[in-house]
C-alpha cells in the first residue's frame, strides 16, 4: 500500500507535507487556499496519507479544515481503513468523532474490522465493534474477520469476535 508521491503517483504539495509530517507547512498551504480534499493520482486525500503515517495532529488539522472523512481512494479505502490497517487507535477515534462510516467496503469488500483483525489489533477491533461494525462481514474471498484472525493466530481477537456473535461455522 505504498504511499510514494514519486513516479508514477502524482500528488499535491499538501500530500507531500502530510507524508513528511510537516504540520506548519500544511497550515501554511491550507491558509493560502490549498484544497484539503485534493486527490493524488491514486485518489487519496492528504487525510489518507496522514492516517498512513500515523500523524494524529495532521489528521486533526485536516478534519478541522473540512476534509471529507469518508473519501474513497482508487481502491475504495477510506482513512479509517488506512488507520485500522496501520494500527492507529487515536486516528480511528478521531475519524469516528467526525462521522466516519464503520462498515465502509473497499474494492475487495474489506472493512476496517478485516484490517484490524489481520494486524492483530484488539483495541481497534473493540472500537470498531463498539461503533457497530458487522462482525460477520464477508470480503471478496468470503472471509470474515474471525477467519482472518484465526489464519493469523490471534487468539484474543478470536475470543473477542466470538463473544460479539461472530459465526464460528462460516464457510469461505
C-alpha positions in Angstrom: 0.0 0.0 0.0 2.9 2.3 -0.7 2.2 6.0 -0.5 5.0 7.3 -2.6 4.5 10.7 -4.2 7.1 9.8 -6.8 6.5 8.3 -10.2 4.1 7.0 -11.2 1.9 8.6 -8.4 1.4 12.3 -8.6 0.3 14.4 -5.6 -0.1 18.0 -4.4 2.2 19.8 -2.0 -0.4 19.2 0.7 0.0 15.4 0.2 3.8 15.7 0.4 3.6 17.8 3.6 1.2 15.3 5.1 3.5 12.4 4.2 6.5 14.3 5.7 4.6 15.2 8.8 5.2 18.9 8.4 2.3 20.5 10.2 3.5 24.0 9.8 3.7 23.7 6.0 0.3 22.1 5.9 -1.1 25.0 7.9 0.5 27.5 5.5 -0.8 25.7 2.4 -4.3 25.5 3.8 -4.2 29.1 4.8 -3.2 30.0 1.3 -6.1 28.1 -0.2 -4.9 24.5 -0.7 -7.9 22.2 -1.3 -8.0 19.8 1.6 -10.0 17.3 -0.5 -7.5 17.4 -3.4 -6.8 13.9 -4.7 -3.5 12.5 -5.8 -3.2 10.2 -8.8 -4.5 7.3 -6.7 -7.5 9.3 -5.4 -6.1 9.7 -1.9 -6.6 12.8 0.1 -3.9 14.2 2.4 -6.0 12.6 5.2 -5.3 9.1 3.8 -1.6 10.0 3.8 -1.6 11.4 7.3 -3.5 8.3 8.5 -0.9 6.1 6.9 1.9 8.0 8.6 0.1 7.8 11.9 0.2 11.6 12.3 -2.7 12.4 14.6 -2.0 16.2 14.7 -2.0 16.3 10.9 -5.3 14.4 10.8 -6.8 16.8 13.4 -5.7 19.8 11.3 -7.2 18.3 8.1 -10.5 17.4 9.7 -10.8 20.8 11.3 -10.4 22.3 7.8 -13.3 20.1 6.5 -11.6 17.3 4.7 -14.1 14.6 3.6 -13.6 11.9 6.3 -15.1 9.1 4.1 -13.3 10.0 0.9 -12.5 6.9 -1.2 -9.2 6.3 -2.8 -8.7 4.3 -6.0 -9.2 1.0 -4.2 -12.2 2.4 -2.2 -10.4 2.7 1.0 -11.2 5.4 3.5 -8.9 7.0 6.0 -10.5 4.6 8.6 -9.4 1.6 6.6 -5.9 3.0 6.5 -5.8 3.8 10.2 -7.1 0.4 11.1 -4.5 -1.2 8.8 -1.7 0.8 10.4 -3.0 0.1 13.9 -3.6 3.7 14.9 -6.3 3.7 17.6 -6.3 7.5 18.2 -6.8 8.3 14.5 -9.6 5.8 14.3 -11.2 7.5 17.3 -10.8 10.9 15.7 -12.4 9.7 12.5 -15.4 8.3 14.3 -15.8 11.6 16.2 -16.1 13.2 12.7 -18.6 10.7 11.4 -16.6 8.0 9.7 -18.6 5.1 8.4 -17.7 1.9 10.3 -18.6 -0.7 7.6 -17.3 1.1 4.5 -16.2 -1.5 1.9 -13.0 -1.3 -0.1 -12.7 -2.7 -3.6 -12.2 -6.2 -2.1 -15.2 -5.8 0.2 -13.0 -5.5 3.2 -14.0 -3.4 6.2 -11.8 -1.7 8.7 -12.5 -4.7 11.0 -11.0 -7.1 8.5 -7.8 -5.0 8.6 -7.7 -4.7 12.4 -8.1 -8.4 12.7 -5.4 -9.0 10.1 -3.0 -6.9 12.1 -3.9 -8.3 15.5 -5.1 -5.0 16.9 -7.5 -5.9 19.7 -8.2 -2.3 20.7 -9.2 -1.2 17.3 -11.3 -4.3 16.9 -13.1 -3.4 20.1 -13.6 0.2 19.0 -15.0 -0.8 15.6 -17.4 -3.3 17.2 -18.5 -0.7 19.7 -19.3 1.6 16.8 -21.4 -1.1 15.2 -19.1 -3.0 12.9 -20.6 -6.0 11.3 -18.6 -8.9 12.8 -19.6 -11.3 10.0 -19.0 -9.0 7.1 -17.6 -11.0 4.1 -14.7 -9.9 2.0 -14.2 -10.9 -1.7 -12.9 -14.3 -0.6 -16.0 -14.8 1.7 -13.7 -14.4 4.7 -14.9 -12.8 7.9 -12.7 -11.0 10.4 -12.8 -14.2 12.5 -11.4 -16.3 9.7 -8.7 -13.7 9.2 -7.8 -13.7 12.9 -7.8 -17.5 13.0 -5.5 -17.6 10.0 -3.1 -15.1 11.7 -3.2 -16.9 15.0 -4.7 -14.0 17.1 -6.5 -15.8 19.9 -7.5 -12.6 21.8 -9.2 -11.2 18.6 -10.9 -14.6 18.0 -12.2 -14.6 21.6 -13.5 -11.0 21.2 -15.2 -11.7 17.8 -16.9 -14.9 19.1 -18.0 -13.1 22.2 -19.6 -10.5 20.0 -21.6 -13.1 18.0 -19.2 -13.9 15.1 -20.3 -17.1 13.3 -17.9 -19.8 14.1 -19.0 -22.1 11.2 -18.8 -19.6 8.4 -17.7 -21.1 5.1 -15.2 -19.4 2.8 
